[in-house]
Amino acid sequence: MKLSENTLSILKNFSGINQGLLFQEGNEIKTISPQKTVMASATVEDHIPGKAAVYDLARFLSTLSLFENPEVKFGESNFTIQDGRRKVNYTYASETMIVSPPNKEIRLPSVDVEFNLTWNDLQNVIRAAGILQVSDIEFSCKDGSIVMSATDVNNPTSDRYDIEVTSHDGDDFRMSIKVDNLKLVPEDYQVALSSAGMSHFKSPKVEYWIAVQSN
């Protein structure tokens, strides 16, 4: 099989969440961070023929980049990556070495607020967090507007960058996500936040479940 550009972009993103990955038969690719604070799932157009554990996903992707148009075969104990006269045998890792997500469907325990979020706004606030050297992205509602902020929620005198996201006629709230957990594919997202400690970022391409702190 030849992995599509979309699948490769998903794998590159997932390598930033968890170093390893367990491929499962089918067209769904899932990962979870070692700290269990981020889980991600994507449905891709490529059909994975069977199980294969990769200990270092970034290294696997770099190996694929050695070839212009690689064909990837899933064997019993290794991948065979080939393009013309060139070939690499890439050995599977033990499944026990990979932190893998649960097989059960993940649902938010409750939903306190839902809204749409553009990638442009999210990218801007993450960039601001880097420049201001703050650790949190806070979502809050006051006076009928949802605001996304780059700040340090544990420091009331922290520098703060705000973007007004949308209007909101519900209750006021404050919830935050660690910047390091917002490693998302560049997409617009439908966002659901739960004060029970979890958020859901969903696009047509990929979805993420990310731990939140209710402030």
N, C-alpha and C positions, 0 to 999 in steps of 0.2 A: 504494500500500500504506500501511497505518497501522502504525507501529511499536508493538509491545506494551509494557506497563509493564516486563515482564521484560527485553526487549531494551534499553530505555532505561536500565535500571539497570545492565546489563552495559556498555553504552557509556560511561556515566558513570564506572564503575570503571576501565575501560580507558583513559580519558582521563588518569587519574592515573599510568598506567604509561608511556604514550607520547602525546605531544601529537597526533600524526597517526594516521590509520588508513586502511588499504586494504580496502574492502569487496570480497569475492569472491562470485561467483555461488554460491548454495546457502544453507544455513542454519547454517553455521559462521562464527563471528567470531573472529579471532585477532589478537594484538598481541605486540610485544616491546619492551622498553625500549631506548633508544638505546645504553646501556652493555652490552646483551646479558646482563644479570644476571637478568632476569625475562621469562618468556614465559607467555602466558595464552591459553586457548581456551575457547569456550562454544558449545554447540549451542542455537539459539533456535528458537522456533516460527514466526518470520517467514522467508519465503523471499526472499533477496536476488536480484534479477533479473539483476544484472551487476556488472562492476567499477566502482568509484567511489573516488577518492582524496580524503580530507579532510585538509587541512593542520592545522587547529585544531579538534579534535573538541569541545572545550568550547564553542567559539564556535558550532559547528553545533548542539549541543544547546540552547544559549541561544536560537538562532534558532527552533528548534522550539517553545520555550516561549512564543514570541509568539502562538501559536495555541492554541485550546482543543482542537481535534480535527483535527490536521493530516493531510492526505493527502500522502505523499511519492512522487514519481515520479522514476525514474532515467532521465535522458535521455542523449544522446550526449556532452554536454559539461557538463551541470549537473543538479542536482536542481531540480525544481519542487515547492515546498512551498505547499500551498493549503488554505484553510478558508473556504468561502463566497466572499465578495467579496474576500478578502485573499489575496495571493500573494507569494512570494519566489522569485526565480531565484538559486540558490546554485551558483556555479561550482566544478567539480572542480579539485583540484590536480594537478600532474604526479605520476605514480607514482614518478618518480625522487626526489622530495622526501620520500618516506615511508620510514622504516626499518621493513621488514616482516619477519615471521618466515619461516623456511624452510618449504617445502612438505612436506618429509619428516616422517614421524612421529618425535616425540621420545620417547626411552626413557632411563631411568636406566642408566648404565653398570654399576651394581651396586646392590643394596639391602642395607643393613646393619641397618636396623631399621624396623618399621612399627607404627603405632598410630593410634587414633582421637583426635581433638582437637575439643573443643566450642568454638563461637564465643565463649561466655561466658568460658572460660578464656583464649582468645587475646586477646579484647578487653581483659580485665583486665591481662594482662601488657604489652600495647602501651601501655595507659594508664599503667601504672606506669613504663614506660621514659620516657614523656614527663615525668612528675612528677619522677623521679629524674635526668632529663637524661642518660641513658645511651644508647648507640648500637646495642646488640646484643640479640637474643633468642637465648639459648643453650638447647639441648636436651642433657641429660646423663643418664647412668645410673650410679647407685652404690647399692650395698646393695639391689639388686632393685627399684628404682623409677626411672621416667623422670620427670625434673623439667624444667619449662620456666622459664627465668629471664630477667628484665630486668637487664642488667649491661653492663659494658664489659670485653670479653674481653682487652683489651690493658692493663688496669689491675687488678692483683691486689688493690688496696685499694678498688676501686669499691664503691659501694652496690649491693645486690642484692635483688631481689624474686623469690621462688620460688613455684611452684605445682606440686604433685605431680600428674602427669597420669594415670599408670597403673603397674601393676606390670610388671616385665620380668625374664625369667629368662635373658637372653642376656649377652653381654659388656658391660663398661663402655665408655662412649664419651662424647665431648664434641664437639658440632658447633654452629655458630652461624650466624645469618642477620641481616643488617643490618635494623634496624627499618624503614628507608625502603623496603625491598624487600617488606615485608609489607602491601601495599595490596590486601586481599582483599574480595570480596563477603561480607557477613555470613552465613555458613553454617557448619555443622559439617563437618569435613574428615577424610578418611583421609590420613594423612601417611606418606610414605616418605622416608628419609634415606639418602644415599650418601656415604661418605667420599671418593669420587672427585670431589666438589665440586658436587653437585646434589641438590635435594629436589623432591618432587612432592606438591602439596596438591590433593586431588580431592574434589569434592562432586557431587551429581546435577546441579547447575546449571552449574558452571564448574570448570576445573582450571588450576593454575599450576605452572610449573617455575621454581625459584628457586635461585640460586647459594648454596652453603653453604661455610663455612670449617670444616675439621676441626681441632680444637684438640688 
